[in-house]
Amino acid sequence: MTVQLLSGRTVEHKRAFAVAVTEAAVTELGARPGDVRIAFEHIEPDDVANGGVLASDDSSRSAVLSGLGHVAGGSLG
């Protein structure tokens, strides 16, 4: 599985997510833990749009963006 995340998540966030998803796959799908592969793809707010609005321009995401160290409200550079 590939998971797209805005860059800035910590290793601890990704580790906890990987554990939770692996446990769910084992429980719900009967998968073996070693067969659950998760690839994190890091994207920038200018590289993704939801509903036609770049994440960097979406005021409803400003708290998330600032929490990840991104400048809200336009191009990052």
C-alpha positions as CSV (number, residue, x, y, z in Angstrom):
1,M,0.0,0.0,0.0
2,T,1.2,3.5,-0.8
3,V,0.2,6.3,1.6
4,Q,0.5,9.9,0.5
5,L,1.3,12.3,3.2
6,L,2.1,16.0,3.3
7,S,5.8,16.2,4.2
8,G,6.6,17.0,7.8
9,R,5.3,13.9,9.6
10,T,7.7,12.6,12.1
11,V,9.2,9.1,12.2
12,E,7.1,8.4,15.3
13,H,3.9,9.3,13.4
14,K,4.8,7.0,10.5
15,R,5.8,4.2,12.8
16,A,2.6,4.4,14.8
17,F,0.6,4.4,11.5
18,A,2.5,1.4,10.2
19,V,1.8,-0.6,13.3
20,A,-1.9,0.3,13.3
21,V,-2.4,-0.5,9.7
22,T,-0.5,-3.8,10.0
23,E,-2.6,-4.8,13.0
24,A,-5.8,-4.0,11.1
25,A,-4.6,-6.0,8.0
26,V,-3.8,-9.0,10.2
27,T,-7.1,-8.8,12.1
28,E,-9.5,-7.9,9.2
29,L,-7.8,-9.6,6.3
30,G,-5.9,-12.4,7.8
31,A,-2.7,-11.1,6.4
32,R,0.7,-12.1,7.8
33,P,2.4,-9.1,9.4
34,G,5.5,-9.6,7.3
35,D,3.4,-9.4,4.1
36,V,2.0,-5.9,4.9
37,R,4.1,-3.4,3.0
38,I,3.5,0.4,3.5
39,A,5.4,2.9,1.4
40,F,5.1,6.6,2.5
41,E,5.1,9.1,-0.4
42,H,5.8,12.6,0.7
43,I,4.1,15.4,-1.1
44,E,4.2,19.2,-0.8
45,P,1.1,21.3,-0.3
46,D,1.6,22.8,-3.8
47,D,1.7,19.2,-5.3
48,V,-1.8,18.1,-4.3
49,A,-5.3,19.5,-4.8
50,N,-8.6,18.4,-3.2
51,G,-11.8,19.6,-4.8
52,G,-9.9,21.8,-7.2
53,V,-8.0,23.7,-4.5
54,L,-4.3,23.3,-3.8
55,A,-3.7,22.2,-0.2
56,S,-1.4,25.2,0.1
57,D,-4.3,27.5,-0.8
58,D,-7.0,25.7,1.4
59,S,-7.6,27.8,4.5
60,S,-9.3,24.8,6.2
61,R,-5.9,23.1,6.1
62,S,-3.9,26.0,7.6
63,A,-3.7,24.4,11.1
64,V,-2.4,21.1,9.6
65,L,0.0,22.9,7.3
66,S,1.5,25.1,10.1
67,G,1.7,22.1,12.4
68,L,3.8,20.4,9.8
69,G,6.1,23.4,9.3
70,H,4.5,24.6,6.0
71,V,3.7,28.2,5.2
72,A,-0.1,28.4,4.4
73,G,-1.6,30.5,1.7
74,G,0.4,30.0,-1.4
75,S,3.6,28.7,-2.9
76,L,6.3,27.6,-0.6
77,G,9.1,28.8,-2.6
